[in-house]
Amino acid sequence: MKYTTQMDAAQKGIVTKEMEVVAKKENMDIHKLMEKMAEGKIIIPANKNHKSLDPEGIGEGLRTKINVNLGVSRDCNDIDMELEKVEKAIEMKAEAIMDLSSFGKTQEFRRRLIAMSKAMVGTVPVYDAMGFHDRELKDITPRQFLEVIEVHAEDGVDFITIHCGLNRQTVNTFKNNKRLTNIVSRGGSLVYAWMEANNRENPFYEYFDEILDICAEYDVTISLGDACRPGSIKDATDASQIEELIVLGELTRRAWDKKVQVMIEGPGHMPLNEIPANVLLEKKLCSGAPFYVLGPIVTDIAPGYDHITSAIGGAVASASGADFLCYVTPAEHLRLPDIDDMKEGIIATKIAAHAGDIAKGIVGAQDWDDEMSRARQKLDWEKMFELAIDTKKAREYRESSMPELSDSCTMCGKMCAVRNMNRAMEGKEVDVL
């Protein structure tokens, strides 16, 4: 029996090799996995042309996955440097990499990325449209936007962000409800500018069925972009954001009718207390489709530390049911991240995802923490380094300040509670002087 997409296969009862890999990774019964995929609650982004892919699942009951953004720009157009970041991101076990390239030889970089990446690869085709056609934004035709999408799909991209929810109705809502920071989505701002310049409907909304046909042919997952995501906590959960989310829910069901896998993108900047309600809204309005969030960034006052503000929001989002976290680096809002920024962003986001998985009760999530706690109780430093999310940093910190006694650290020395409890419980003398 033939199938077009992973969703189509699940609905037909066909077990794909990608499903087998994901079920094993997640310790999930494959029939349960297929049931949730058939409903659209789990996706496996896996383009038929991405031959190096080690598939991952995203969605209900699975580990929270993380995405790393990179790519060349007009001001930083060094392909080799970006490929070095790719290698590091894969080494650090990021599950997805988004190529946000917007200048230069984008296809060369994209093809090299896909050829070497075991991780899922995503793109935002609208970023590539001006360079691909060598035309200004306002002069690009709807057909030319679709041509770029098809090129990305043929190259092997596993998921594409398409800002389809910013239709004329959403634009009117935006205009009638003043925001502090307007539209901060790069793709959303480009689509808005094109619509205003041409006095036309959003081409990605108008020709959505044609986009779905392309995605179905290559099994590209659509990541429905949130053009109206809040760019400040002041704008969170406002009329524009919710209006767009309602449209995304409608588009989700249209995609499912064509067996195209879907995930929904979400905020953005948002006060901590609003995050659970936003996850609930997405799941309700979009019929349980996986939720992919940027952060959320929970305060606007920490440039240089937004990997922390984002990790705080990401942990709450994941615990509330978000399925996929887009990393944020210390360079957010300031510049293109370098490889050290990228590493900090990955670590912070992986911590957030894991904390959320513990709260969600994902099978096996807490086992890692319990193993670390056993190593700490035994003061087994080597085991602690082995289990640490960043082995190198943990080892460097200890070795930079070595204690007199190997069974303590320079914080507490002989007053180490773990050391002294171990000695007391073994009937040994507790000596602190």
PyMOL commands that set and color helices and strands:
alter all, ss='L'
color gray80, all
select helices_A, chain A and resi 6-12+17-26+30-39+79-91+106-116+125-133+137-139+142-155+168-176+186-198+203-206+208-218+233-235+239-257+272-285+306-320+339-360+367-377+381-387+391-399+413-415+417-425
alter helices_A, ss='H'
color red, helices_A
select strands_A, chain A and resi 42-43+58-59+65-70+96-99+120-123+159-162+221-224+262-266+291-294+324-326
alter strands_A, ss='S'
color yellow, strands_A
deselect
rebuild
show_as cartoon
